[in-house]
Amino acid sequence: MTDLASYVLLLFFLGLIILGLYWWSRKRLGSEPTRQRETDIRLTYKRFKELYPHSRITYEEYKKLQAEKAFKRAISSEKIRRMVR
């Protein structure tokens, strides 16, 4: 009986490890690299969905993300010499 219980526990933990590795690999392979996504955020939503059909981002979320990135990447007026007096 003890051998059977230890065998069942071993199979259970191996199953958990395999499921964990499967979940991790799906998560890792399913998302594109951050730097690549930052450059692709300039694309239209239609083109973005053509390149990344498995992305679950909606149109509204995509536009919001584009606006946030544009705001973060905006050049300050101090760096533009024409605007500094």
KOLFIBA-487126 format. One record per residue (C-alpha): residue number from 0; residue in one letter; x negated, y, z. Coordinates in steps of 0.05 Angstrom, whole numbers, plus 32768, in hexadecimal, padded with zeros to 4 digits. Layout:
N
NODE  num  residu    c1    c2    c3
NODE  NUM       a     X     Y     Z
...
END
This chain:
85
NODE  num  residu    c1    c2    c3
NODE    0       m  8000  8000  8000
NODE    1       t  7FC8  8030  8010
NODE    2       d  7FA6  8023  7FCD
NODE    3       l  7FE7  8031  7FA9
NODE    4       a  7FF2  8073  7FCE
NODE    5       s  7FAB  808A  7FC0
NODE    6       y  7FB3  8077  7F77
NODE    7       v  7FF4  809F  7F72
NODE    8       l  7FD3  80DB  7F94
NODE    9       l  7F98  80D7  7F65
NODE   10       l  7FC6  80D5  7F28
NODE   11       f  7FEE  8110  7F44
NODE   12       f  7FB0  813B  7F4F
NODE   13       l  7F94  8129  7F0B
NODE   14       g  7FD6  813D  7EEC
NODE   15       l  7FD4  8180  7F10
NODE   16       i  7F8E  818C  7EF8
NODE   17       i  7FA0  817B  7EB1
NODE   18       l  7FDE  81A8  7EB3
NODE   19       g  7FB5  81E0  7ED1
NODE   20       l  7F80  81DB  7E9A
NODE   21       y  7FB7  81D8  7E65
NODE   22       w  7FD9  8216  7E81
NODE   23       w  7F97  823B  7E86
NODE   24       s  7F83  822A  7E3F
NODE   25       r  7FC7  823F  7E24
NODE   26       k  7FC2  8281  7E49
NODE   27       r  7F7A  828C  7E32
NODE   28       l  7F86  827A  7DE9
NODE   29       g  7FC9  829C  7DE5
NODE   30       s  7FB0  82E1  7DF4
NODE   31       e  7F82  8307  7DC6
NODE   32       p  7F46  832A  7DE2
NODE   33       t  7F53  836E  7E03
NODE   34       r  7F23  8395  7DD7
NODE   35       q  7F42  8379  7D98
NODE   36       r  7F88  838A  7DB1
NODE   37       e  7F71  83D1  7DC0
NODE   38       t  7F5C  83DB  7D78
NODE   39       d  7F9A  83B8  7D5D
NODE   40       i  7FC8  83E4  7D86
NODE   41       r  7FC1  8418  7D4E
NODE   42       l  7FE5  83EA  7D1E
NODE   43       t  802F  83EE  7D0F
NODE   44       y  8059  83BE  7D38
NODE   45       k  806A  8396  7CFA
NODE   46       r  8021  838B  7CE9
NODE   47       f  8010  837C  7D31
NODE   48       k  8044  8345  7D32
NODE   49       e  8029  8329  7CF1
NODE   50       l  7FE4  8324  7D0F
NODE   51       y  7FFC  830B  7D53
NODE   52       p  803D  82E5  7D49
NODE   53       h  803A  82C5  7D8E
NODE   54       s  8036  8307  7DB2
NODE   55       r  8074  8312  7DDD
NODE   56       i  8070  835E  7DDE
NODE   57       t  80AF  8383  7DC9
NODE   58       y  80B2  83C0  7D9C
NODE   59       e  80C0  83EE  7DD7
NODE   60       e  8086  83D1  7DFF
NODE   61       y  8058  83D8  7DC3
NODE   62       k  806A  8421  7DB9
NODE   63       k  8060  842F  7E03
NODE   64       l  801C  840D  7E01
NODE   65       q  8009  8436  7DC4
NODE   66       a  801C  8476  7DE7
NODE   67       e  7FF5  8463  7E26
NODE   68       k  7FB7  8452  7DFD
NODE   69       a  7FBC  8492  7DD5
NODE   70       f  7FC1  84BB  7E15
NODE   71       k  7F85  8498  7E34
NODE   72       r  7F5B  84A0  7DF5
NODE   73       a  7F6C  84E9  7DEA
NODE   74       i  7F2F  8516  7DE9
NODE   75       s  7F2E  854C  7E1D
NODE   76       s  7F2F  8594  7E06
NODE   77       e  7EEC  85A0  7E27
NODE   78       k  7ECB  856F  7DF7
NODE   79       i  7EE6  8593  7DBA
NODE   80       r  7EBA  85D1  7DB2
NODE   81       r  7EED  85F8  7D8A
NODE   82       m  7F1D  85F9  7DC4
NODE   83       v  7EEB  860F  7DF9
NODE   84       r  7EE3  865A  7E00
END
